[in-house]
Amino acid sequence: MKWIKCQVNEENKRSFSKAQEGWGQLRHCAGFFGQIGGWNRNEPCEAGILSVWKDFHCYQRFMQHQHDEIFGKSDQGSTYTNISVDIFESISNRNNGHYGFC
């Protein structure tokens, strides 16, 4: 699993969301299972995105061969001020209730 957090200025939230639609191309990537995202209820200018991959090898192949092209076409890099990315091989059953996914 890949957990991404982005800080987005209020005036860029619509552009960020629109750019996020460009990542629909992920559905054609081998080993990609799905993605969900939303805005942090406690930090309204923080977006959270969770993507799920079959395994780390599939994720690495995506990063090496497809990520930069999708990222460039989306122009999403111009819509946020900060990004953090975490990769997890497993996840615990924990709910802190900060993100509202819909």
Secondary structure, DSSP 8 states (H G I E B T S, - for coil): -EEEEEE--GGGHHHHHHHHGGGGGGGGSTTEEEEEEEEESSSTTEEEEEEEES-HHHHHHHHHHTHHHHHHHHTGGGT-SEEEEEE-S---S-----EEE-
